[in-house]
C-alpha cells in the first residue's frame, strides 16, 4: 500500500469525521464503510465526484467495492481492501470486518485503522 495514502486513510478513519455505515461505500445519509472513506480521500485528491444511485452513492461506478482507479492510486491488490486480522478472527477482507456477518462481529473504524496500520 502507498504509505502516504495509508497515513491519510488512518487519520481519516480515526478522525471521528466519518459516520460508519455498512454494506455500501457510502449511503445517501452520509455514512461510509472503511473502503468508502478511502474513496472519499481519492475524490478529494483527484476531483472525482460521488454519484447518487437509488438510496445510496456510487463512486466511479462502484457501490460496494473499491473502483480500479482507487485500487491503483492506493496501491492495493484487492477491491475489498486487503486481508487483515483483528482480535482472534482469521485474516479476512477489510470490507468483511467493516460489515460483519453471522460469524464475525462488525469492527469499528478505530479497530480497522489499527489493523491497517500494522498489516497493510
N, C-alpha and C positions, 0 to 999 in steps of 0.2 A: 504494500500500500504506500502511496505517496505520503511521506512524513509530514509535509506542510499541511496537506489537506486533512490528514489524520488528526493533527493537533487542532485544526479548526472544527472538525466534527466532534471531537471530545469536548471542546469548550462549549459548543452549541448544545450537546446532549446534557451537559452539566449546568447549563445557564439558568434553567427554570423558565426560559422564554418560550419553550415549545410544550404544548399540551400533548400528552401521549395518546395516540389512537391505535387502533388495531385493524388488521386485515386490508388496509389501503395505505398508499404512500401519504395521502392527505385527504381528509374529509372536508366537505364544504363548511363545516362548523369550525375548521381551523386546527383540528388535531392531526398529528403526524405520527407515523411509525418511525423507527430509528433510521430506516432507509429513506424515508421521506425528508427527514432532516438533512441528510446528505444531498438529496436532490435540491432542496431549498438553497443550500450553500452553493451548489452548481448554478442555480438560477441567478443568484446574487452576483456570482463571479462572471457569468457569461452574458447576462441579459436575457436569457431564455425565460419563457413565461409558462405558468401553470394554466391548463385548460380545464374548464368545468365539464364533467360528464355525468349526466343524471344528478345524483345526490353527492357525488364525490369528485375529486380532482384527478386529472391526468397530467403526467409530466413527460414530455417528449414521446407521447403515445403510450405510456405505460401507467396503469393504475395501481399495480401491486408489486412490481419488481423494478430493480434499477434499470433504466434505459442504457443501451450500449454506450452512449456518449458519456454518461456519468461513470460507468464502469471504467472506461478508458481514462477519463480525467482523474479519477481517484486511484487508478492502477489496481483495481480489484479484479479477481478472476471469475467472480460469480455475480449473477443478477440478484442473488439472495444475500450478498454482502460478505460471505466467508463463514467458515465454521469456527465457533469458539465454545469453550467450556465455561459454564457458570455454576458454581457450587458443585454438587455431586452429579450434575447432569453430564451425559456424554456430550462430546462436541456436536453441536447442531448449527444450522444456519442462523444468522442474526435475525432474520425475519421470523423464524420459529420461536426464538427466545422472546421477541417482542410480542408476538401474538399468543403464545401458549397453545396448548392442546389438551387432550384428555389425560396425557401422562406427564405433562410439563407445565409448571407454573409460568404465568406471564411475568416477565422480568421488567424492572424499571429502567428508565434511561440511565440512571446512575450505575446500576449493575451492568448494563450493556456497555457503557463507556469504560468501566474498569476492565472488562474482558477485552474490549478492542485495544485498549492501551498496552496490554502485555502480550496479546496473542495475534494481533494483525500487524 
